Amino acid sequence: MKVNFKEFPLFTSIKRDKTEKVDISEVLANTIYMNVSGVVAHSLAMRIYEQGEVELNEKEIEVLNKVADGFSCSVADSIKAVINV
């Protein structure tokens, strides 16, 4: 699955019926870099930061699911909605 974190669809309503495209690449990459150990996480953080749009494998989706809960509700829900399609 390919996700563009520089144009990420962020929920702007508790109904989850409205989104706005925002750049979460740097904050997401930093969160992964600072909070998740391992080569998979490090590689993912660097690709998100440098490229923005990345192809995700299952291990990387697991990393994103782990870090999603550390964000506000709207960001966490948006990440989970995109990667758990």
Backbone hydrogen bonds in HBPLUS format (Angstrom, degrees):
<---DONOR---> <-ACCEPTOR-->    atom                        ^
c    i                          cat <-CA-CA->   ^        H-A-AA   ^      H-
h    n   atom  resd res      DA  || num        DHA   H-A  angle D-A-AA Bond
n    s   type  num  typ     dist DA aas  dist angle  dist       angle   num
A0056-LEU N   A0001-MET O   2.64 MM  55  5.33 172.3  1.65 163.0 163.7     1
A0003-VAL N   A0054-VAL O   2.87 MM  51  5.56 159.8  1.91 157.4 160.0     2
A0054-VAL N   A0003-VAL O   2.86 MM  51  5.56 156.5  1.91 156.5 154.3     3
A0007-GLU N   A0004-ASN O   3.39 MM   3  5.58 150.0  2.49  99.9 107.8     4
A0005-PHE N   A0052-GLY O   2.85 MM  47  5.06 164.4  1.87 135.6 130.6     5
A0024-ILE N   A0005-PHE O   2.86 MM  19  5.60 148.8  1.96 174.0 175.6     6
A0008-PHE N   A0022-VAL O   2.78 MM  14  5.18 146.3  1.90 154.5 147.9     7
A0022-VAL N   A0008-PHE O   2.87 MM  14  5.18 157.5  1.92 138.9 143.0     8
A0010-LEU N   A0020-GLU O   2.95 MM  10  5.31 167.6  1.96 144.2 141.7     9
A0020-GLU N   A0010-LEU O   2.92 MM  10  5.31 143.5  2.05 136.3 146.6    10
A0012-THR N   A0018-LYS O   2.88 MM   6  5.55 163.2  1.90 139.0 140.5    11
A0016-ARG N   A0013-SER O   2.80 MM   3  5.21 157.2  1.85 113.3 121.3    12
A0028-LEU N   A0024-ILE O   2.94 MM   4  5.85 159.4  1.98 155.1 161.6    13
A0029-ALA N   A0025-SER O   2.92 MM   4  5.90 161.4  1.95 144.6 150.6    14
A0030-ASN N   A0026-GLU O   2.89 MM   4  6.03 163.5  1.92 152.2 156.6    15
A0031-THR N   A0027-VAL O   3.04 MM   4  6.13 153.7  2.11 139.1 146.2    16
A0032-ILE N   A0028-LEU O   3.00 MM   4  6.27 164.2  2.03 155.4 158.7    17
A0033-TYR N   A0029-ALA O   2.88 MM   4  6.01 167.7  1.90 151.7 155.8    18
A0034-MET N   A0030-ASN O   2.89 MM   4  5.96 155.2  1.95 149.4 154.9    19
A0035-ASN N   A0031-THR O   3.03 MM   4  5.90 136.3  2.23 141.9 151.9    20
A0036-VAL N   A0032-ILE O   3.02 MM   4  5.37 150.0  2.11 151.1 149.2    21
A0042-HIS N   A0038-GLY O   3.04 MM   4  6.26 162.3  2.08 148.1 153.6    22
A0043-SER N   A0039-VAL O   2.89 MM   4  5.98 169.7  1.90 154.2 157.1    23
A0044-LEU N   A0040-VAL O   2.94 MM   4  6.09 160.7  1.97 148.1 154.0    24
A0045-ALA N   A0041-ALA O   2.87 MM   4  6.04 167.2  1.88 154.1 157.5    25
A0046-MET N   A0042-HIS O   3.04 MM   4  6.27 164.4  2.06 152.4 156.1    26
A0047-ARG N   A0043-SER O   2.98 MM   4  6.20 160.8  2.02 150.7 156.1    27
A0048-ILE N   A0044-LEU O   2.89 MM   4  6.08 166.7  1.91 159.3 162.7    28
A0049-TYR N   A0045-ALA O   2.99 MM   4  6.13 162.7  2.02 148.0 153.1    29
A0050-GLU N   A0046-MET O   2.85 MM   4  5.94 166.1  1.86 151.8 155.9    30
A0051-GLN N   A0047-ARG O   2.76 MM   4  5.44 160.8  1.79 145.7 152.2    31
A0052-GLY N   A0048-ILE O   3.00 MM   4  4.63 129.0  2.27 109.3 124.1    32
A0061-ILE N   A0057-ASN O   2.99 MM   4  6.30 148.8  2.09 151.2 160.8    33
A0062-GLU N   A0058-GLU O   3.05 MM   4  6.33 148.7  2.15 144.0 151.9    34
A0063-VAL N   A0059-LYS O   3.12 MM   4  6.47 151.0  2.20 142.1 149.4    35
A0064-LEU N   A0060-GLU O   3.01 MM   4  6.32 160.2  2.05 147.9 152.6    36
A0065-ASN N   A0061-ILE O   2.91 MM   4  6.16 153.2  1.98 148.3 155.7    37
A0066-LYS N   A0062-GLU O   3.03 MM   4  6.28 149.5  2.13 145.3 153.1    38
A0067-VAL N   A0063-VAL O   3.09 MM   4  6.45 158.7  2.14 154.2 158.8    39
A0068-ALA N   A0064-LEU O   2.95 MM   4  5.89 140.9  2.11 145.6 155.5    40
A0070-GLY N   A0067-VAL O   2.99 MM   3  5.52 156.4  2.05 116.8 124.3    41
A0071-PHE N   A0068-ALA O   3.07 MM   3  5.71 168.8  2.09 122.0 125.1    42
A0076-ALA N   A0072-SER O   2.88 MM   4  6.01 175.1  1.88 167.2 168.8    43
A0077-ASP N   A0073-CYS O   2.82 MM   4  5.87 168.1  1.84 152.6 156.6    44
A0078-SER N   A0074-SER O   2.99 MM   4  6.00 150.6  2.08 136.5 144.9    45
A0079-ILE N   A0075-VAL O   2.89 MM   4  6.12 165.1  1.91 157.8 160.9    46
A0080-LYS N   A0076-ALA O   3.01 MM   4  6.19 172.1  2.01 154.7 157.1    47
A0081-ALA N   A0077-ASP O   2.91 MM   4  5.98 150.6  2.00 141.8 150.3    48
A0082-VAL N   A0078-SER O   3.07 MM   4  6.25 154.0  2.14 147.9 153.6    49
A0083-ILE N   A0079-ILE O   2.98 MM   4  6.18 169.7  1.99 160.4 163.0    50
A0084-ASN N   A0080-LYS O   3.02 MM   4  5.60 139.5  2.19 138.4 145.9    51
